[in-house]
Amino acid sequence: MAIVVVGNYPSEVEAQLAQAVLEANGISSIVMRDDAGGMLPSLHLLAEVRLGVHEEDSDEATAILKDSER
């Protein structure tokens, strides 16, 4: 199963909030960040935190996240 990025966020907290919205709607997701496995947390300043879902859930997840932004 392929993972598709459905959102980019400036912080891990914002990505986790979006993840909670998806989880509440029955969609599993993963928060992906580039921080050297937690050893260099300051690396998040260089790259956004990504939220990924399984490819088959991507359309529904995108719609849910769009609706939650209102």
CHARMM internal coordinates of N, CA and C (Angstrom, degrees):
IC EDIT
DIST 1 N 1 CA 1.4450
DIST 1 CA 1 C 1.5179
ANGL 1 N 1 CA 1 C 109.51
DIST 1 C 2 N 1.3031
ANGL 1 CA 1 C 2 N 114.83
DIHE 1 N 1 CA 1 C 2 N 132.20
DIST 2 N 2 CA 1.4601
ANGL 1 C 2 N 2 CA 120.19
DIHE 1 CA 1 C 2 N 2 CA 179.39
DIST 2 CA 2 C 1.5244
ANGL 2 N 2 CA 2 C 110.34
DIHE 1 C 2 N 2 CA 2 C -87.81
DIST 2 C 3 N 1.3237
ANGL 2 CA 2 C 3 N 114.80
DIHE 2 N 2 CA 2 C 3 N 148.71
DIST 3 N 3 CA 1.4629
ANGL 2 C 3 N 3 CA 121.57
DIHE 2 CA 2 C 3 N 3 CA 176.14
DIST 3 CA 3 C 1.5240
ANGL 3 N 3 CA 3 C 107.82
DIHE 2 C 3 N 3 CA 3 C -100.71
DIST 3 C 4 N 1.3357
ANGL 3 CA 3 C 4 N 115.83
DIHE 3 N 3 CA 3 C 4 N 133.84
DIST 4 N 4 CA 1.4536
ANGL 3 C 4 N 4 CA 122.41
DIHE 3 CA 3 C 4 N 4 CA 179.13
DIST 4 CA 4 C 1.5266
ANGL 4 N 4 CA 4 C 107.85
DIHE 3 C 4 N 4 CA 4 C -117.72
DIST 4 C 5 N 1.3321
ANGL 4 CA 4 C 5 N 116.66
DIHE 4 N 4 CA 4 C 5 N 133.02
DIST 5 N 5 CA 1.4602
ANGL 4 C 5 N 5 CA 121.00
DIHE 4 CA 4 C 5 N 5 CA 177.36
DIST 5 CA 5 C 1.5232
ANGL 5 N 5 CA 5 C 108.60
DIHE 4 C 5 N 5 CA 5 C -78.09
DIST 5 C 6 N 1.3381
ANGL 5 CA 5 C 6 N 115.74
DIHE 5 N 5 CA 5 C 6 N 124.63
DIST 6 N 6 CA 1.4737
ANGL 5 C 6 N 6 CA 120.46
DIHE 5 CA 5 C 6 N 6 CA -179.43
DIST 6 CA 6 C 1.5202
ANGL 6 N 6 CA 6 C 112.05
DIHE 5 C 6 N 6 CA 6 C -111.64
DIST 6 C 7 N 1.3238
ANGL 6 CA 6 C 7 N 117.08
DIHE 6 N 6 CA 6 C 7 N -2.87
DIST 7 N 7 CA 1.4531
ANGL 6 C 7 N 7 CA 119.84
DIHE 6 CA 6 C 7 N 7 CA 178.14
DIST 7 CA 7 C 1.5082
ANGL 7 N 7 CA 7 C 112.73
DIHE 6 C 7 N 7 CA 7 C -165.31
DIST 7 C 8 N 1.3367
ANGL 7 CA 7 C 8 N 115.36
DIHE 7 N 7 CA 7 C 8 N 145.90
DIST 8 N 8 CA 1.4606
ANGL 7 C 8 N 8 CA 122.91
DIHE 7 CA 7 C 8 N 8 CA 174.17
DIST 8 CA 8 C 1.5163
ANGL 8 N 8 CA 8 C 107.39
DIHE 7 C 8 N 8 CA 8 C -121.14
DIST 8 C 9 N 1.3301
ANGL 8 CA 8 C 9 N 116.36
DIHE 8 N 8 CA 8 C 9 N 134.09
DIST 9 N 9 CA 1.4603
ANGL 8 C 9 N 9 CA 121.03
DIHE 8 CA 8 C 9 N 9 CA -173.54
DIST 9 CA 9 C 1.5210
ANGL 9 N 9 CA 9 C 110.22
DIHE 8 C 9 N 9 CA 9 C -133.01
DIST 9 C 10 N 1.3311
ANGL 9 CA 9 C 10 N 116.55
DIHE 9 N 9 CA 9 C 10 N 146.79
DIST 10 N 10 CA 1.4680
ANGL 9 C 10 N 10 CA 119.43
DIHE 9 CA 9 C 10 N 10 CA -179.41
DIST 10 CA 10 C 1.5263
ANGL 10 N 10 CA 10 C 113.98
DIHE 9 C 10 N 10 CA 10 C -73.20
DIST 10 C 11 N 1.3336
ANGL 10 CA 10 C 11 N 117.76
DIHE 10 N 10 CA 10 C 11 N -17.44
DIST 11 N 11 CA 1.4641
ANGL 10 C 11 N 11 CA 119.92
DIHE 10 CA 10 C 11 N 11 CA 179.39
DIST 11 CA 11 C 1.5254
ANGL 11 N 11 CA 11 C 110.44
DIHE 10 C 11 N 11 CA 11 C -140.94
DIST 11 C 12 N 1.3160
ANGL 11 CA 11 C 12 N 114.66
DIHE 11 N 11 CA 11 C 12 N 159.56
DIST 12 N 12 CA 1.4608
ANGL 11 C 12 N 12 CA 120.34
DIHE 11 CA 11 C 12 N 12 CA 178.92
DIST 12 CA 12 C 1.5266
ANGL 12 N 12 CA 12 C 111.11
DIHE 11 C 12 N 12 CA 12 C -66.72
DIST 12 C 13 N 1.3277
ANGL 12 CA 12 C 13 N 116.63
DIHE 12 N 12 CA 12 C 13 N -34.86
DIST 13 N 13 CA 1.4619
ANGL 12 C 13 N 13 CA 120.53
DIHE 12 CA 12 C 13 N 13 CA -179.96
DIST 13 CA 13 C 1.5271
ANGL 13 N 13 CA 13 C 110.76
DIHE 12 C 13 N 13 CA 13 C -61.43
DIST 13 C 14 N 1.3311
ANGL 13 CA 13 C 14 N 116.96
DIHE 13 N 13 CA 13 C 14 N -43.98
DIST 14 N 14 CA 1.4645
ANGL 13 C 14 N 14 CA 120.03
DIHE 13 CA 13 C 14 N 14 CA 179.14
DIST 14 CA 14 C 1.5271
ANGL 14 N 14 CA 14 C 110.89
DIHE 13 C 14 N 14 CA 14 C -64.67
DIST 14 C 15 N 1.3174
ANGL 14 CA 14 C 15 N 116.89
DIHE 14 N 14 CA 14 C 15 N -39.20
DIST 15 N 15 CA 1.4636
ANGL 14 C 15 N 15 CA 120.57
DIHE 14 CA 14 C 15 N 15 CA 177.89
DIST 15 CA 15 C 1.5206
ANGL 15 N 15 CA 15 C 110.78
DIHE 14 C 15 N 15 CA 15 C -64.98
DIST 15 C 16 N 1.3303
ANGL 15 CA 15 C 16 N 117.06
DIHE 15 N 15 CA 15 C 16 N -39.10
DIST 16 N 16 CA 1.4620
ANGL 15 C 16 N 16 CA 120.67
DIHE 15 CA 15 C 16 N 16 CA 179.20
DIST 16 CA 16 C 1.5321
ANGL 16 N 16 CA 16 C 111.39
DIHE 15 C 16 N 16 CA 16 C -68.23
DIST 16 C 17 N 1.3200
ANGL 16 CA 16 C 17 N 117.42
DIHE 16 N 16 CA 16 C 17 N -34.39
DIST 17 N 17 CA 1.4671
ANGL 16 C 17 N 17 CA 119.81
DIHE 16 CA 16 C 17 N 17 CA 175.44
DIST 17 CA 17 C 1.5252
ANGL 17 N 17 CA 17 C 110.65
DIHE 16 C 17 N 17 CA 17 C -63.92
DIST 17 C 18 N 1.3325
ANGL 17 CA 17 C 18 N 116.38
DIHE 17 N 17 CA 17 C 18 N -43.77
DIST 18 N 18 CA 1.4597
ANGL 17 C 18 N 18 CA 120.18
DIHE 17 CA 17 C 18 N 18 CA 177.34
DIST 18 CA 18 C 1.5261
ANGL 18 N 18 CA 18 C 110.26
DIHE 17 C 18 N 18 CA 18 C -64.49
DIST 18 C 19 N 1.3204
ANGL 18 CA 18 C 19 N 116.71
DIHE 18 N 18 CA 18 C 19 N -37.80
DIST 19 N 19 CA 1.4597
ANGL 18 C 19 N 19 CA 121.06
DIHE 18 CA 18 C 19 N 19 CA 177.47
DIST 19 CA 19 C 1.5226
ANGL 19 N 19 CA 19 C 110.30
DIHE 18 C 19 N 19 CA 19 C -61.57
DIST 19 C 20 N 1.3362
ANGL 19 CA 19 C 20 N 117.28
DIHE 19 N 19 CA 19 C 20 N -40.78
DIST 20 N 20 CA 1.4681
ANGL 19 C 20 N 20 CA 121.45
DIHE 19 CA 19 C 20 N 20 CA 179.25
DIST 20 CA 20 C 1.5209
ANGL 20 N 20 CA 20 C 111.08
DIHE 19 C 20 N 20 CA 20 C -63.44
DIST 20 C 21 N 1.3305
ANGL 20 CA 20 C 21 N 116.67
DIHE 20 N 20 CA 20 C 21 N -37.35
DIST 21 N 21 CA 1.4718
ANGL 20 C 21 N 21 CA 120.60
DIHE 20 CA 20 C 21 N 21 CA 177.13
DIST 21 CA 21 C 1.5245
ANGL 21 N 21 CA 21 C 109.88
DIHE 20 C 21 N 21 CA 21 C -62.65
DIST 21 C 22 N 1.3212
ANGL 21 CA 21 C 22 N 116.56
DIHE 21 N 21 CA 21 C 22 N -45.26
DIST 22 N 22 CA 1.4699
ANGL 21 C 22 N 22 CA 119.98
DIHE 21 CA 21 C 22 N 22 CA 179.27
DIST 22 CA 22 C 1.5252
ANGL 22 N 22 CA 22 C 110.82
DIHE 21 C 22 N 22 CA 22 C -64.81
DIST 22 C 23 N 1.3156
ANGL 22 CA 22 C 23 N 117.18
DIHE 22 N 22 CA 22 C 23 N -44.32
DIST 23 N 23 CA 1.4677
ANGL 22 C 23 N 23 CA 120.89
DIHE 22 CA 22 C 23 N 23 CA 179.56
DIST 23 CA 23 C 1.5265
ANGL 23 N 23 CA 23 C 110.86
DIHE 22 C 23 N 23 CA 23 C -59.88
DIST 23 C 24 N 1.3344
ANGL 23 CA 23 C 24 N 117.47
DIHE 23 N 23 CA 23 C 24 N -38.75
DIST 24 N 24 CA 1.4650
ANGL 23 C 24 N 24 CA 121.77
DIHE 23 CA 23 C 24 N 24 CA 178.57
DIST 24 CA 24 C 1.5217
ANGL 24 N 24 CA 24 C 111.61
DIHE 23 C 24 N 24 CA 24 C -64.77
DIST 24 C 25 N 1.3362
ANGL 24 CA 24 C 25 N 115.83
DIHE 24 N 24 CA 24 C 25 N -22.20
DIST 25 N 25 CA 1.4597
ANGL 24 C 25 N 25 CA 121.19
DIHE 24 CA 24 C 25 N 25 CA 178.59
DIST 25 CA 25 C 1.5271
ANGL 25 N 25 CA 25 C 112.31
DIHE 24 C 25 N 25 CA 25 C -102.09
DIST 25 C 26 N 1.3392
ANGL 25 CA 25 C 26 N 116.31
DIHE 25 N 25 CA 25 C 26 N 14.34
DIST 26 N 26 CA 1.4616
ANGL 25 C 26 N 26 CA 120.73
DIHE 25 CA 25 C 26 N 26 CA 174.68
DIST 26 CA 26 C 1.5127
ANGL 26 N 26 CA 26 C 115.91
DIHE 25 C 26 N 26 CA 26 C 79.53
DIST 26 C 27 N 1.3334
ANGL 26 CA 26 C 27 N 117.21
DIHE 26 N 26 CA 26 C 27 N 19.61
DIST 27 N 27 CA 1.4683
ANGL 26 C 27 N 27 CA 120.12
DIHE 26 CA 26 C 27 N 27 CA -179.86
DIST 27 CA 27 C 1.5179
ANGL 27 N 27 CA 27 C 108.94
DIHE 26 C 27 N 27 CA 27 C -112.40
DIST 27 C 28 N 1.3241
ANGL 27 CA 27 C 28 N 116.09
DIHE 27 N 27 CA 27 C 28 N 121.74
DIST 28 N 28 CA 1.4590
ANGL 27 C 28 N 28 CA 121.54
DIHE 27 CA 27 C 28 N 28 CA 176.84
DIST 28 CA 28 C 1.5228
ANGL 28 N 28 CA 28 C 109.27
DIHE 27 C 28 N 28 CA 28 C -75.43
DIST 28 C 29 N 1.3234
ANGL 28 CA 28 C 29 N 116.28
DIHE 28 N 28 CA 28 C 29 N 143.23
DIST 29 N 29 CA 1.4585
ANGL 28 C 29 N 29 CA 119.82
DIHE 28 CA 28 C 29 N 29 CA -179.53
DIST 29 CA 29 C 1.5192
ANGL 29 N 29 CA 29 C 109.59
DIHE 28 C 29 N 29 CA 29 C -147.50
DIST 29 C 30 N 1.3273
ANGL 29 CA 29 C 30 N 115.15
DIHE 29 N 29 CA 29 C 30 N 170.91
DIST 30 N 30 CA 1.4517
ANGL 29 C 30 N 30 CA 121.50
DIHE 29 CA 29 C 30 N 30 CA 179.72
DIST 30 CA 30 C 1.5232
ANGL 30 N 30 CA 30 C 108.77
DIHE 29 C 30 N 30 CA 30 C -136.26
DIST 30 C 31 N 1.3291
ANGL 30 CA 30 C 31 N 115.79
DIHE 30 N 30 CA 30 C 31 N 136.20
DIST 31 N 31 CA 1.4562
ANGL 30 C 31 N 31 CA 121.65
DIHE 30 CA 30 C 31 N 31 CA 174.57
DIST 31 CA 31 C 1.5304
ANGL 31 N 31 CA 31 C 106.75
DIHE 30 C 31 N 31 CA 31 C -92.42
DIST 31 C 32 N 1.3268
ANGL 31 CA 31 C 32 N 115.73
DIHE 31 N 31 CA 31 C 32 N 125.93
DIST 32 N 32 CA 1.4645
ANGL 31 C 32 N 32 CA 121.06
DIHE 31 CA 31 C 32 N 32 CA -177.93
DIST 32 CA 32 C 1.5216
ANGL 32 N 32 CA 32 C 108.90
DIHE 31 C 32 N 32 CA 32 C -118.81
DIST 32 C 33 N 1.3250
ANGL 32 CA 32 C 33 N 115.67
DIHE 32 N 32 CA 32 C 33 N 128.02
DIST 33 N 33 CA 1.4585
ANGL 32 C 33 N 33 CA 120.48
DIHE 32 CA 32 C 33 N 33 CA 179.88
DIST 33 CA 33 C 1.5225
ANGL 33 N 33 CA 33 C 108.93
DIHE 32 C 33 N 33 CA 33 C -138.72
DIST 33 C 34 N 1.3157
ANGL 33 CA 33 C 34 N 115.08
DIHE 33 N 33 CA 33 C 34 N 151.13
DIST 34 N 34 CA 1.4583
ANGL 33 C 34 N 34 CA 121.09
DIHE 33 CA 33 C 34 N 34 CA 178.37
DIST 34 CA 34 C 1.5193
ANGL 34 N 34 CA 34 C 108.56
DIHE 33 C 34 N 34 CA 34 C -101.13
DIST 34 C 35 N 1.3295
ANGL 34 CA 34 C 35 N 116.30
DIHE 34 N 34 CA 34 C 35 N 91.46
DIST 35 N 35 CA 1.4609
ANGL 34 C 35 N 35 CA 120.46
DIHE 34 CA 34 C 35 N 35 CA 179.54
DIST 35 CA 35 C 1.5358
ANGL 35 N 35 CA 35 C 111.81
DIHE 34 C 35 N 35 CA 35 C -136.51
DIST 35 C 36 N 1.3139
ANGL 35 CA 35 C 36 N 115.94
DIHE 35 N 35 CA 35 C 36 N 29.03
DIST 36 N 36 CA 1.4678
ANGL 35 C 36 N 36 CA 122.21
DIHE 35 CA 35 C 36 N 36 CA 178.69
DIST 36 CA 36 C 1.5238
ANGL 36 N 36 CA 36 C 111.43
DIHE 35 C 36 N 36 CA 36 C 54.71
DIST 36 C 37 N 1.3067
ANGL 36 CA 36 C 37 N 115.64
DIHE 36 N 36 CA 36 C 37 N 45.00
DIST 37 N 37 CA 1.4595
ANGL 36 C 37 N 37 CA 120.55
DIHE 36 CA 36 C 37 N 37 CA 178.75
DIST 37 CA 37 C 1.5205
ANGL 37 N 37 CA 37 C 113.35
DIHE 36 C 37 N 37 CA 37 C 66.18
DIST 37 C 38 N 1.3313
ANGL 37 CA 37 C 38 N 116.40
DIHE 37 N 37 CA 37 C 38 N 28.58
DIST 38 N 38 CA 1.4559
ANGL 37 C 38 N 38 CA 121.34
DIHE 37 CA 37 C 38 N 38 CA 179.71
DIST 38 CA 38 C 1.5268
ANGL 38 N 38 CA 38 C 114.07
DIHE 37 C 38 N 38 CA 38 C 90.19
DIST 38 C 39 N 1.3386
ANGL 38 CA 38 C 39 N 116.54
DIHE 38 N 38 CA 38 C 39 N -5.89
DIST 39 N 39 CA 1.4624
ANGL 38 C 39 N 39 CA 119.67
DIHE 38 CA 38 C 39 N 39 CA -177.97
DIST 39 CA 39 C 1.5298
ANGL 39 N 39 CA 39 C 112.55
DIHE 38 C 39 N 39 CA 39 C -77.65
DIST 39 C 40 N 1.3219
ANGL 39 CA 39 C 40 N 117.14
DIHE 39 N 39 CA 39 C 40 N -25.29
DIST 40 N 40 CA 1.4664
ANGL 39 C 40 N 40 CA 121.38
DIHE 39 CA 39 C 40 N 40 CA -179.50
DIST 40 CA 40 C 1.5286
ANGL 40 N 40 CA 40 C 109.66
DIHE 39 C 40 N 40 CA 40 C -129.79
DIST 40 C 41 N 1.3210
ANGL 40 CA 40 C 41 N 117.94
DIHE 40 N 40 CA 40 C 41 N 73.78
DIST 41 N 41 CA 1.4646
ANGL 40 C 41 N 41 CA 120.38
DIHE 40 CA 40 C 41 N 41 CA -176.26
DIST 41 CA 41 C 1.5207
ANGL 41 N 41 CA 41 C 114.01
DIHE 40 C 41 N 41 CA 41 C -60.73
DIST 41 C 42 N 1.3246
ANGL 41 CA 41 C 42 N 117.73
DIHE 41 N 41 CA 41 C 42 N -21.71
DIST 42 N 42 CA 1.4631
ANGL 41 C 42 N 42 CA 119.74
DIHE 41 CA 41 C 42 N 42 CA 179.68
DIST 42 CA 42 C 1.5284
ANGL 42 N 42 CA 42 C 112.77
DIHE 41 C 42 N 42 CA 42 C -70.08
DIST 42 C 43 N 1.3181
ANGL 42 CA 42 C 43 N 118.21
DIHE 42 N 42 CA 42 C 43 N -13.11
DIST 43 N 43 CA 1.4686
ANGL 42 C 43 N 43 CA 120.91
DIHE 42 CA 42 C 43 N 43 CA 177.63
DIST 43 CA 43 C 1.5218
ANGL 43 N 43 CA 43 C 112.27
DIHE 42 C 43 N 43 CA 43 C -63.95
DIST 43 C 44 N 1.3337
ANGL 43 CA 43 C 44 N 117.44
DIHE 43 N 43 CA 43 C 44 N -20.84
DIST 44 N 44 CA 1.4635
ANGL 43 C 44 N 44 CA 119.18
DIHE 43 CA 43 C 44 N 44 CA 179.74
DIST 44 CA 44 C 1.5237
ANGL 44 N 44 CA 44 C 110.99
DIHE 43 C 44 N 44 CA 44 C -63.86
DIST 44 C 45 N 1.3233
ANGL 44 CA 44 C 45 N 117.95
DIHE 44 N 44 CA 44 C 45 N -17.64
DIST 45 N 45 CA 1.4610
ANGL 44 C 45 N 45 CA 120.93
DIHE 44 CA 44 C 45 N 45 CA 177.38
DIST 45 CA 45 C 1.5250
ANGL 45 N 45 CA 45 C 111.46
DIHE 44 C 45 N 45 CA 45 C -69.95
DIST 45 C 46 N 1.3243
ANGL 45 CA 45 C 46 N 116.87
DIHE 45 N 45 CA 45 C 46 N -22.26
DIST 46 N 46 CA 1.4641
ANGL 45 C 46 N 46 CA 121.57
DIHE 45 CA 45 C 46 N 46 CA -177.90
DIST 46 CA 46 C 1.5247
ANGL 46 N 46 CA 46 C 113.32
DIHE 45 C 46 N 46 CA 46 C -92.83
DIST 46 C 47 N 1.3097
ANGL 46 CA 46 C 47 N 117.11
DIHE 46 N 46 CA 46 C 47 N -23.12
DIST 47 N 47 CA 1.4653
ANGL 46 C 47 N 47 CA 120.49
DIHE 46 CA 46 C 47 N 47 CA -176.94
DIST 47 CA 47 C 1.5205
ANGL 47 N 47 CA 47 C 109.96
DIHE 46 C 47 N 47 CA 47 C -140.53
DIST 47 C 48 N 1.3138
ANGL 47 CA 47 C 48 N 115.53
DIHE 47 N 47 CA 47 C 48 N 140.18
DIST 48 N 48 CA 1.4532
ANGL 47 C 48 N 48 CA 119.65
DIHE 47 CA 47 C 48 N 48 CA 179.50
DIST 48 CA 48 C 1.5256
ANGL 48 N 48 CA 48 C 110.91
DIHE 47 C 48 N 48 CA 48 C -69.72
DIST 48 C 49 N 1.3092
ANGL 48 CA 48 C 49 N 114.83
DIHE 48 N 48 CA 48 C 49 N 159.20
DIST 49 N 49 CA 1.4615
ANGL 48 C 49 N 49 CA 121.74
DIHE 48 CA 48 C 49 N 49 CA 175.59
DIST 49 CA 49 C 1.5234
ANGL 49 N 49 CA 49 C 106.70
DIHE 48 C 49 N 49 CA 49 C -85.59
DIST 49 C 50 N 1.3267
ANGL 49 CA 49 C 50 N 116.55
DIHE 49 N 49 CA 49 C 50 N 133.87
DIST 50 N 50 CA 1.4701
ANGL 49 C 50 N 50 CA 121.24
DIHE 49 CA 49 C 50 N 50 CA -176.51
DIST 50 CA 50 C 1.5233
ANGL 50 N 50 CA 50 C 110.36
DIHE 49 C 50 N 50 CA 50 C -108.13
DIST 50 C 51 N 1.3222
ANGL 50 CA 50 C 51 N 114.66
DIHE 50 N 50 CA 50 C 51 N 148.48
DIST 51 N 51 CA 1.4604
ANGL 50 C 51 N 51 CA 121.62
DIHE 50 CA 50 C 51 N 51 CA 176.03
DIST 51 CA 51 C 1.5170
ANGL 51 N 51 CA 51 C 107.11
DIHE 50 C 51 N 51 CA 51 C -116.45
DIST 51 C 52 N 1.3243
ANGL 51 CA 51 C 52 N 116.39
DIHE 51 N 51 CA 51 C 52 N 122.61
DIST 52 N 52 CA 1.4571
ANGL 51 C 52 N 52 CA 120.52
DIHE 51 CA 51 C 52 N 52 CA -177.12
DIST 52 CA 52 C 1.5163
ANGL 52 N 52 CA 52 C 112.25
DIHE 51 C 52 N 52 CA 52 C -119.91
DIST 52 C 53 N 1.3299
ANGL 52 CA 52 C 53 N 114.90
DIHE 52 N 52 CA 52 C 53 N 151.40
DIST 53 N 53 CA 1.4637
ANGL 52 C 53 N 53 CA 122.63
DIHE 52 CA 52 C 53 N 53 CA 177.01
DIST 53 CA 53 C 1.5261
ANGL 53 N 53 CA 53 C 108.42
DIHE 52 C 53 N 53 CA 53 C -135.11
DIST 53 C 54 N 1.3225
ANGL 53 CA 53 C 54 N 115.56
DIHE 53 N 53 CA 53 C 54 N 166.65
DIST 54 N 54 CA 1.4655
ANGL 53 C 54 N 54 CA 119.33
DIHE 53 CA 53 C 54 N 54 CA 174.12
DIST 54 CA 54 C 1.5273
ANGL 54 N 54 CA 54 C 108.47
DIHE 53 C 54 N 54 CA 54 C -63.90
DIST 54 C 55 N 1.3071
ANGL 54 CA 54 C 55 N 114.99
DIHE 54 N 54 CA 54 C 55 N 145.08
DIST 55 N 55 CA 1.4622
ANGL 54 C 55 N 55 CA 121.54
DIHE 54 CA 54 C 55 N 55 CA -175.34
DIST 55 CA 55 C 1.5283
ANGL 55 N 55 CA 55 C 112.71
DIHE 54 C 55 N 55 CA 55 C -52.20
DIST 55 C 56 N 1.3232
ANGL 55 CA 55 C 56 N 117.33
DIHE 55 N 55 CA 55 C 56 N -40.01
DIST 56 N 56 CA 1.4629
ANGL 55 C 56 N 56 CA 119.78
DIHE 55 CA 55 C 56 N 56 CA -177.27
DIST 56 CA 56 C 1.5290
ANGL 56 N 56 CA 56 C 112.90
DIHE 55 C 56 N 56 CA 56 C -70.21
DIST 56 C 57 N 1.3311
ANGL 56 CA 56 C 57 N 117.47
DIHE 56 N 56 CA 56 C 57 N -16.39
DIST 57 N 57 CA 1.4674
ANGL 56 C 57 N 57 CA 121.86
DIHE 56 CA 56 C 57 N 57 CA 178.51
DIST 57 CA 57 C 1.5228
ANGL 57 N 57 CA 57 C 113.19
DIHE 56 C 57 N 57 CA 57 C -99.03
DIST 57 C 58 N 1.3169
ANGL 57 CA 57 C 58 N 117.95
DIHE 57 N 57 CA 57 C 58 N -1.65
DIST 58 N 58 CA 1.4609
ANGL 57 C 58 N 58 CA 120.66
DIHE 57 CA 57 C 58 N 58 CA -170.03
DIST 58 CA 58 C 1.5289
ANGL 58 N 58 CA 58 C 113.83
DIHE 57 C 58 N 58 CA 58 C -64.43
DIST 58 C 59 N 1.3201
ANGL 58 CA 58 C 59 N 118.35
DIHE 58 N 58 CA 58 C 59 N -42.05
DIST 59 N 59 CA 1.4727
ANGL 58 C 59 N 59 CA 119.99
DIHE 58 CA 58 C 59 N 59 CA -179.48
DIST 59 CA 59 C 1.5249
ANGL 59 N 59 CA 59 C 111.20
DIHE 58 C 59 N 59 CA 59 C -64.23
DIST 59 C 60 N 1.3215
ANGL 59 CA 59 C 60 N 116.49
DIHE 59 N 59 CA 59 C 60 N -45.62
DIST 60 N 60 CA 1.4620
ANGL 59 C 60 N 60 CA 120.68
DIHE 59 CA 59 C 60 N 60 CA 179.88
DIST 60 CA 60 C 1.5299
ANGL 60 N 60 CA 60 C 110.51
DIHE 59 C 60 N 60 CA 60 C -65.82
DIST 60 C 61 N 1.3226
ANGL 60 CA 60 C 61 N 117.16
DIHE 60 N 60 CA 60 C 61 N -41.81
DIST 61 N 61 CA 1.4640
ANGL 60 C 61 N 61 CA 120.99
DIHE 60 CA 60 C 61 N 61 CA -179.98
DIST 61 CA 61 C 1.5259
ANGL 61 N 61 CA 61 C 111.15
DIHE 60 C 61 N 61 CA 61 C -63.24
DIST 61 C 62 N 1.3253
ANGL 61 CA 61 C 62 N 116.73
DIHE 61 N 61 CA 61 C 62 N -42.38
DIST 62 N 62 CA 1.4583
ANGL 61 C 62 N 62 CA 121.01
DIHE 61 CA 61 C 62 N 62 CA 178.51
DIST 62 CA 62 C 1.5288
ANGL 62 N 62 CA 62 C 110.45
DIHE 61 C 62 N 62 CA 62 C -61.11
DIST 62 C 63 N 1.3154
ANGL 62 CA 62 C 63 N 117.14
DIHE 62 N 62 CA 62 C 63 N -43.47
DIST 63 N 63 CA 1.4673
ANGL 62 C 63 N 63 CA 120.99
DIHE 62 CA 62 C 63 N 63 CA 179.05
DIST 63 CA 63 C 1.5193
ANGL 63 N 63 CA 63 C 111.54
DIHE 62 C 63 N 63 CA 63 C -64.58
DIST 63 C 64 N 1.3172
ANGL 63 CA 63 C 64 N 117.52
DIHE 63 N 63 CA 63 C 64 N -41.70
DIST 64 N 64 CA 1.4652
ANGL 63 C 64 N 64 CA 121.88
DIHE 63 CA 63 C 64 N 64 CA 179.77
DIST 64 CA 64 C 1.5257
ANGL 64 N 64 CA 64 C 110.24
DIHE 63 C 64 N 64 CA 64 C -64.00
DIST 64 C 65 N 1.3134
ANGL 64 CA 64 C 65 N 116.51
DIHE 64 N 64 CA 64 C 65 N -45.06
DIST 65 N 65 CA 1.4641
ANGL 64 C 65 N 65 CA 119.94
DIHE 64 CA 64 C 65 N 65 CA -179.47
DIST 65 CA 65 C 1.5309
ANGL 65 N 65 CA 65 C 111.30
DIHE 64 C 65 N 65 CA 65 C -65.84
DIST 65 C 66 N 1.3102
ANGL 65 CA 65 C 66 N 116.32
DIHE 65 N 65 CA 65 C 66 N -38.08
DIST 66 N 66 CA 1.4649
ANGL 65 C 66 N 66 CA 120.12
DIHE 65 CA 65 C 66 N 66 CA 177.98
DIST 66 CA 66 C 1.5298
ANGL 66 N 66 CA 66 C 110.20
DIHE 65 C 66 N 66 CA 66 C -63.48
DIST 66 C 67 N 1.3284
ANGL 66 CA 66 C 67 N 116.96
DIHE 66 N 66 CA 66 C 67 N -43.45
DIST 67 N 67 CA 1.4578
ANGL 66 C 67 N 67 CA 121.47
DIHE 66 CA 66 C 67 N 67 CA 178.39
DIST 67 CA 67 C 1.5172
ANGL 67 N 67 CA 67 C 111.41
DIHE 66 C 67 N 67 CA 67 C -64.87
DIST 67 C 68 N 1.3151
ANGL 67 CA 67 C 68 N 118.43
DIHE 67 N 67 CA 67 C 68 N -34.32
DIST 68 N 68 CA 1.4606
ANGL 67 C 68 N 68 CA 121.49
DIHE 67 CA 67 C 68 N 68 CA -176.75
DIST 68 CA 68 C 1.5325
ANGL 68 N 68 CA 68 C 111.73
DIHE 67 C 68 N 68 CA 68 C -74.27
DIST 68 C 69 N 1.3080
ANGL 68 CA 68 C 69 N 117.71
DIHE 68 N 68 CA 68 C 69 N -17.15
DIST 69 N 69 CA 1.4670
ANGL 68 C 69 N 69 CA 121.43
DIHE 68 CA 68 C 69 N 69 CA 179.94
DIST 69 CA 69 C 1.5249
ANGL 69 N 69 CA 69 C 111.76
DIHE 68 C 69 N 69 CA 69 C -76.56
DIST 69 C 70 N 1.2941
ANGL 69 CA 69 C 70 N 118.08
DIHE 69 N 69 CA 69 C 70 N -16.35
DIST 70 N 70 CA 1.4697
ANGL 69 C 70 N 70 CA 121.27
DIHE 69 CA 69 C 70 N 70 CA -177.34
DIST 70 CA 70 C 1.4765
ANGL 70 N 70 CA 70 C 112.32
DIHE 69 C 70 N 70 CA 70 C -71.64
END
COOR INIT
IC SEED 1 N 1 CA 1 C
IC BUILD
